[in-house]
Structure formats: C-alpha cells, structure tokens
C-alpha cells in the first residue's frame, strides 16, 4: 500500500522517508510545509485551567513515584538485614538527595527543557538533534537513534514491571492484617491489573480527573502518617545532612553500593515526568510536584525511618518487615490496603500513558508498524490510547505476577530498566545541549557529568541483581528493541527496492502522452512519497487503459516537529495535463488525515471537489527470500509485523467506500 508515512513500508510505493515531494519544472509552487512557531493546535492547557491540569498530573504522572514508599525502604532494610540509627540516617540521607538531585535538579530543571513543541520522551528528544548531510553527522544521528530505540524498549519493560510491583506491594498489606490471606495476594493482583488496562480506553484526561483527587488524598495520607511517626523521633531529620550518607558509604563501601539497587526505587517514575509532558504540560507537573508530591514523600520516608528505629526487626522477622504498613494503625490496615490499591492503579497509569506516547512517536518515526491510535480528548492532542500496546502490556504484567508472585522477588527485577533509561536520557540531553542549543562543552559535561555519575552508580548496582531477576527487564527490552530495529531496517530495504524498480513521474507522463490514454470524468488520488510514479497509478492505467481527468499525487512528508500548523501544512504544485502534486507535513505526534489535507489544499488553489473522488493504494505482500542483508528470522519477523500493521485506509483516514487497492509482492 502507499508509503506516505515514515513507517509505511506496508503501504504502497514505499521509499525512504527523506524522499522529496514531486515538483514540476517551472510550475508555481506554494510554500512548503514548515515548522510552525506557535504551539500545537490542541496543547495541554487549552480550555482547561492550570490548577485542573495540575490535579490531573498528580493523578497520572506521579502515580509511579508516589507509590515507591510501599516498597523502597522495606527492600533496603531487608537487603541490609538489620536496623540501627547510623544505617537509617544514612539511608534517609541517600533518599533525600536522590530525590533532590535526580527528580528536582536533573528532570525538573534540565531534562524537561528538552521538549519539542511541548512533547517529551526519548524520541522527542532525538528529534531535536539537527539533521546533517555530512557522513559524520549521519553517523552521530544513527548512534543516538540507537540509544533512543534501546531506551524506549527499556521504557516498555519498565511499563510492564511497574504496575506489577506496585499492585503486589499494595495487596501484600492483606498479609499484614491476616497472614492467612497471603495466598490471595497474587490472584487479587491479577484482577486489579486486568481492571487497570481495561479502563485505558477512556483516556488519561478522564482517568486523571477521577484519579487526581484520589492521589491527592493518597499523598495527604502519606504525609500525615509520616508526620505522625516523625513527631515521635524528630531526630531523623538530621539525615538531610549529606554527611550521614557519606558515613554510611565509609563504614561499608561494598554493602552501600549494593544498597543503591534498592535506594533507586525512590526515583522510579521520574522518567514519566518527562514522557508525560505532552499530556499535561510542564507547569502543571511542576506545581503538582513542589506543592504536594515531594513534601509528602519526604515526610513518609522519614516517618518510616523513625518507625523502623522504634520497631527494629529481628533476624526471624526481617523477611516480613513492612515499615509502610507499620505506620498505619492496626484498625485501619484494610482501608489503607484499599487506598494503596487505588494508588497503585493510578501509579500504573503514569507508565502506561508514557508508553502510549512513546509508541506513537516510534510509529511516526518509522520504528514500529502502524498501530491503531485512538485520540481520547478533543482538546488535548497528547491524550491517546493504543489498543495493541495496552493489551500487550497487560499480558506482560500478568506473566510477571505469575513468575515472581511477591514484591520482594520482583524488586530484584525492578530498577535495571529505570537506571538504564536514566543513563540514556542524560547522554541524549548532553548531545542536544551541545549540538542544538550550542551550550559550551565545559558547562554541559560539568553538569551532566554529575548526573551521569549518579545514573551509572545506580545502574552498576542494579547489575548485581542481574541473575536474580534483573534479566527479566532486559529480556523485555531486548524483544522491544529487536522489533523496532527489524521494522526500521526492513522498511528501509523495501523502500530501496521500490525506488530501484519504479519510473519517474515525468517518464510516466511522457509515456501517457505517447500512448494517448483516454481521460474519463472524475478525480483520482494516488499516494506517493517521491518523484516516482506510484505503483497504483501505473497499474490502473495498464489494466483499465483510461485515466481520470484530474489526478492528485499526494505526499505525506514526515516532520521532525511533533505538530505542524495547518497554515503551513500543505503545498500545492501544478503539473501538466490535469496532474497536481500536493505535499503535506505531518508531525510525529499527529495522525495523517487525507480528507482534511485535501480540504486544506483546496484553500491553496487545488480545484478539488470531494464528490466523485477515488483513492488508489497499493497492498503489498512481503516475501522473506529477497536480497536484503537481514537474517532469515528477522525477515520472517518483519513479514509478521507487516501483515498485522493497520491498513492504509484507517492509517490515512481514507473514505473506505472509495478506496481501490492493487496487490503486489515484494521480496525482502
């Protein structure tokens, strides 16, 4: 079928996405699609107050980091095996400075600056890098493109593990209330996970409005419980002094290094702040963090530390040590389990919505097959739902619960993907700062060197968990990266094959005139990405021996911007003998809409009447026995992906009752 989107090797006449639109020599040319200076047509904040968006952000963006108190201190103490005051003060000091340096300074102050028209995420950051013609520039872009692919695959792995460990941690409160209920933890977790993914189709906006007040209650309860314990031992506030962290390191460097694999759990979810910018905006996210999330998290962590000092575990009870539920009065454990479960449902939303955004960017940038993307809001462009990704994540989460069955076991798998994404994000940001913003190298590396050192320490510590569960996150990421790399390489190879076989549009027109092909009333629209004659056009003339009076060659030109303004989206070019070329820019956060594009082209001078229009497309079957330099199993994987990609009619919003498809085979 036509290849107009950057990911459309399964559409007709696929060629590399960089191919230029058709131009007729000497023809009057309308302005080409350009990058709009204004923000997206429907960005966060449109028609909604900042405060309302801040409440929604608390309900979606901070769910992951907001449920870390359920297990972070617990896993740190269990790994250490005992509790004393110097240890607790050292741990709390590390928790405080990890939140400050990673979440506040790195993500809030620096990383969230790297947005492309209000959109965040690794692919959005990659799109900020300048495209160059020099070989070295191309190599650097490919190198960091690989980083973005790996980071996005790791984010998918994180999106599978986060809901699993969050819900398991909440449900384990049942065993605190009554040990005989332990056998119900895993089954009830699967029920909650099915519910989480079942409500995604309603959209993050509606979910945020419902869950925002619940999360505000959650954080308020966290702060209250922490403050209640803190008043009994306010001395733990000394841990704000980094000297206590330094003393812990000095007393046991090797053991403290291993503890970092648990300490990092307090910052899991920081990447969601950046990935979810397009859903709510930078301002509302910052308001939510500084006004309620950060203060309440600190109160709860310090409260857990105070409770742990007052209730130190014995060697026999260390495995059942649960300081979070220790803060809760015994009569309120069950209500707290219910609230914690609701909070973990929301925590899952943070990662799920981030994965949806990542998937759409990957689709538009040709790293994933076309998938159905549902816009769940008429006022906010970034709020989407991707059914295939949603159900794939649900299956992954259920498999995760079946394999690990407890939060303590799953904690060994958690953190690997998070820390690897943190490293990749830092490296990509440094490249953007150097190449796009032209910051001085000394300034970039003096600042990013600090954050990279922290990221690498966390990552190295998590490698100690590789054989105990860390492999699981890497396995999920490896599957995701393999899919993205295979799709990208396969579409490039298909594009080259088509380019080699096709004739130019000018050669086709010359043959059309020489053969005196009859013209019939009506308009035909053929999708094409380049100066070549579309396969569907050549096939139609060959078999029908006629052609419509008006022929529109429509090119969808992918943009490095997330959105293209309608005023600058469409370029119309006249060509001889009733032919017109229309090229339209489409951002990587947008879905192509052919009908709307042609309506815009009519405003630019295209004599177009949507009555009597027929759309022509190629339907391609890929055979995995061609000359492409790919392993046979990867060719077979590409064929599987290609055959399950969304059809061209829905992908480009073509009227289904007016589409004619021509089948062809292509050997990969």
C-alpha positions, -999 to 999 in steps of 0.1 A, spaced: 0 0 0 11 36 -5 41 46 16 35 81 28 41 79 65 77 73 77 67 39 90 47 27 60 67 0 43 35 -19 43 18 8 23 21 14 -14 52 27 -31 73 28 0 105 47 -2 128 62 24 111 89 44 135 115 34 124 115 -2 113 149 -16 78 156 -28 72 159 -65 79 192 -83 71 201 -118 99 222 -136 88 258 -138 55 252 -120 42 278 -95 50 264 -60 31 272 -29 51 275 3 63 241 15 53 227 49 73 244 75 78 243 112 52 263 130 64 288 155 32 285 175 25 256 198 3 226 189 -33 233 180 -46 215 210 -18 216 236 -21 210 273 -39 238 289 -62 246 260 -97 251 275 -85 239 310 -71 257 339 -35 251 351 -48 241 385 -71 215 370 -43 201 349 -20 200 380 -47 179 397 -48 156 367 -10 154 366 -10 143 403 -35 117 392 -14 103 363 22 115 362 32 110 398 15 77 404 47 56 400 70 77 421 41 82 446 38 45 454 75 39 459 70 43 497 52 9 496 84 -10 490 116 12 487 126 15 524 113 -21 530 136 -36 503 166 -15 515 163 -28 551 156 -64 540 187 -63 518 209 -49 547 194 -74 572 193 -52 603 184 -17 616 204 8 637 205 46 638 236 53 617 222 30 590 187 45 589 201 81 589 224 71 560 196 56 540 173 85 546 201 109 536 205 90 503 168 90 497 166 128 503 195 136 480 184 111 453 150 128 451 166 162 450 194 155 425 176 132 402 140 143 402 143 180 410 177 191 395 180 166 366 145 161 354 126 192 367 153 217 360 172 202 330 156 173 312 121 189 310 137 218 290 142 194 261 107 194 247 97 195 211 66 218 208 55 207 243 62 169 238 86 149 258 102 114 256 133 100 242 121 101 205 110 137 210 145 145 224 161 127 194 140 148 170 157 179 185 191 168 171 200 187 139 199 167 107 232 170 87 244 159 53 279 151 64 287 115 69 298 122 105 265 139 113 246 109 99 267 85 120 261 105 152 223 107 144 222 69 138 242 63 170 218 84 192 189 69 173 200 35 185 201 50 220 165 62 217 154 27 204 171 9 233 158 35 258 122 32 245 124 -6 247 136 -3 283 107 20 290 83 -7 277 99 -32 301 95 -7 329 59 -2 319 54 -40 324 72 -42 358 59 -10 374 22 -20 376 31 -55 387 53 -45 417 30 -16 427 -1 -36 429 17 -66 445 31 -42 472 -4 -28 480 -20 -63 481 6 -76 505 -10 -54 531 -35 -82 534 -9 -105 548 -1 -78 574 -37 -78 585 -41 -115 584 -12 -139 574 -37 -165 562 -47 -141 533 -12 -144 517 -24 -169 492 -49 -143 479 -23 -117 471 -13 -129 436 -49 -137 424 -63 -103 435 -33 -86 419 -42 -101 385 -78 -89 389 -66 -54 396 -42 -54 367 -70 -65 343 -91 -36 356 -62 -11 351 -58 -20 314 -95 -23 309 -101 14 317 -74 28 295 -97 33 265 -114 61 285 -83 82 281 -57 98 305 -77 130 308 -108 113 322 -87 90 343 -68 120 357 -99 138 366 -112 108 385 -79 97 400 -64 132 407 -84 137 439 -77 102 450 -40 107 446 -42 140 464 -58 120 493 -31 94 489 -3 119 492 -20 136 521 -23 103 540 14 96 532 23 129 547 1 126 577 13 90 586 49 101 581 45 132 602 28 112 630 58 89 633 82 117 628 69 136 658 79 106 679 115 109 667 122 142 650 159 135 653 158 115 620 155 149 602 193 151 607 195 128 577 191 158 554 227 164 561 247 145 534 274 137 560 252 108 571 252 93 536 290 98 534 294 80 568 273 50 556 295 47 525 327 50 545 315 23 570 307 -3 543 315 8 508 307 -26 492 274 -31 511 263 5 504 270 1 467 247 -29 466 221 -10 486 219 16 458 199 -10 438 171 -5 464 176 32 470 170 39 434 134 26 438 125 60 453 131 77 420 114 52 397 88 71 378 110 102 373 112 94 336 73 95 335 75 133 343 94 138 310 75 113 289 40 126 300 47 163 294 25 162 263 -4 151 284 -4 179 310 23 204 303 55 214 323 38 240 345 11 217 360 36 189 365 60 212 385 31 227 405 20 192 415 55 181 424 66 210 446 32 217 462 22 182 474 41 152 460 77 160 471 68 172 506 45 142 513 70 117 500 98 131 522 75 131 553 66 94 547 101 82 540 114 99 572 84 86 591 92 51 580 128 56 592 115 68 626 92 38 629 119 14 619 142 27 647 113 22 672 104 -12 658 136 -29 646 131 -63 630 148 -94 644 166 -119 621 135 -141 622 111 -113 612 133 -94 587 116 -111 557 82 -98 568 94 -63 576 69 -38 562 75 -2 575 49 14 553 21 -6 569 38 -2 602 28 35 601 -8 25 598 -29 20 630 -40 -17 631 -77 -10 627 -70 10 595 -49 -15 577 -77 -28 555 -89 7 545 -52 15 538 -49 -16 516 -79 -3 496 -64 32 492 -30 18 484 -45 -4 457 -63 26 442 -30 45 443 -11 16 426 -38 16 399 -30 52 393 7 45 396 4 21 367 -13 49 347 19 70 347 39 44 329 11 32 307 4 67 293 42 73 289 45 41 269 15 51 247 33 84 239 65 66 231 47 41 209 31 68 188 63 86 183 80 53 173 53 47 148 56 81 132 94 79 131 94 45 114 105 24 143 72 5 148 45 -8 124 14 13 120 -9 6 150 -44 19 158 -41 51 178 -72 65 195 -74 101 205 -93 103 238 -96 140 241 -109 167 216 -90 195 235 -56 179 243 -36 164 214 -13 143 236 -40 121 252 -42 89 233 -49 52 237 -30 25 217 -51 -8 220 -24 -32 209 2 -18 232 -23 -17 260 -32 -54 258 4 -65 252 14 -47 284 -15 -64 302 -3 -99 291 32 -89 302 21 -78 336 1 -110 342 31 -131 332 53 -110 356 30 -116 385 28 -154 377 67 -156 375 76 -135 407 45 -137 429 58 -112 455 70 -76 456 103 -86 472 111 -111 444 100 -86 418 122 -59 433 152 -78 421 139 -73 385 129 -37 391 154 -9 387 175 -22 358 154 -7 331 148 25 350 185 32 356 195 23 320 168 48 307 183 74 331 217 70 316 205 71 280 184 102 288 214 120 302 236 112 272 209 123 247 203 155 267 240 163 266 240 158 228 210 181 224 226 208 246 259 206 226 246 203 191 212 220 191 214 246 218 252 252 213 259 252 251 296 253 260 311 217 263 327 225 296 293 236 311 275 206 297 298 180 309 305 196 343 268 194 350 258 162 331 290 145 344 275 147 380 242 133 369 258 106 347 279 96 377 248 91 398 230 73 370 259 50 363 263 42 400 226 32 402 229 11 370 261 -7 382 244 -15 415 214 -30 397 237 -53 377 243 -71 409 206 -82 406 211 -94 370 209 -131 378 182 -127 405 156 -110 383 173 -82 366 175 -103 334 137 -101 331 136 -63 324 165 -67 299 147 -96 282 116 -75 276 137 -46 264 156 -69 240 123 -80 225 111 -45 220 145 -33 205 146 -62 181 111 -54 169 119 -17 164 153 -23 147 138 -50 124 109 -28 113 132 1 107 157 -18 87 130 -37 68 111 -6 57 144 10 45 152 -21 24 117 -22 9 119 15 1 152 10 -17 138 -20 -37 107 1 -48 129 30 -57 151 8 -80 120 -6 -98 99 25 -103 99 50 -131 98 88 -125 66 107 -128 79 126 -158 88 94 -177 53 82 -169 37 114 -182 57 111 -214 45 76 -220 9 86 -211 10 113 -239 27 89 -264 0 62 -259 -29 87 -260 -46 73 -229 -83 83 -228 -94 105 -199 -127 100 -180 -146 124 -157 -137 124 -120 -107 128 -97 -82 101 -87 -59 105 -57 -27 85 -56 -4 84 -26 32 88 -33 63 98 -13 87 109 -41 92 119 -77 83 84 -88 51 73 -104 30 54 -78 26 17 -84 -12 21 -82 -12 47 -109 9 27 -133 -12 -5 -126 -45 13 -130 -36 27 -164 -21 -6 -175 -52 -26 -167 -80 0 -172 -64 18 -203 -81 50 -191 -73 77 -165 -93 103 -147 -94 139 -159 -79 151 -127 -51 132 -109 -37 142 -75 -4 129 -63 -4 132 -26 27 131 -5 27 129 33 60 144 44 71 134 80 83 163 101 108 163 129 83 185 148 55 169 169 29 192 152 27 212 120 4 242 119 -24 240 94 -15 273 79 19 259 68 9 222 64 1 220 27 20 228 -5 2 226 -39 20 223 -72 5 224 -107 17 198 -132 8 193 -169 -23 175 -183 -46 176 -152 -20 164 -127 -15 181 -94 11 175 -66 0 180 -30 26 176 -2 16 178 34 37 179 65 26 157 94 43 158 128 54 127 147 27 133 173 -1 136 146 -21 111 126 -24 117 88 -59 128 77 -61 127 40 -96 142 37 -86 171 59 -54 176 40 -72 178 6 -96 203 22 -66 225 31 -52 220 -4 -84 234 -19 -78 266 1 -44 267 -15 -58 267 -50 -64 230 -58 -95 227 -79 -109 198 -59 -144 185 -53 -147 156 -30 -176 142 -49 -166 116 -75 -132 111 -59 -115 76 -59 -85 68 -38 -59 43 -51 -34 24 -30 -10 -5 -31 -15 -36 -10 19 -52 -6 27 -88 3 63 -92 15 82 -125 8 112 -131 30 135 -146 4 150 -115 -12 185 -99 -12 181 -77 18 211 -81 42 190 -94 71 189 -127 89 161 -150 78 144 -150 112 144 -112 111 129 -112 77 102 -135 89 96 -112 119 92 -83 96 67 -102 75 47 -109 106 48 -73 117 39 -61 82 9 -84 79 -5 -72 112 0 -35 107 -30 -12 104 -44 -9 69 -38 22 48 -75 32 48 -76 37 86 -40 49 88 -46 78 64 -83 83 71 -94 74 36 -131 70 29 -134 32 30 -161 31 3 -139 50 -22 -106 30 -20 -92 8 -47 -62 -14 -39 -37 -30 -63 -19 -60 -49 18 -67 -55 46 -88 -40 80 -76 -28 109 -98 -19 128 -86 11 
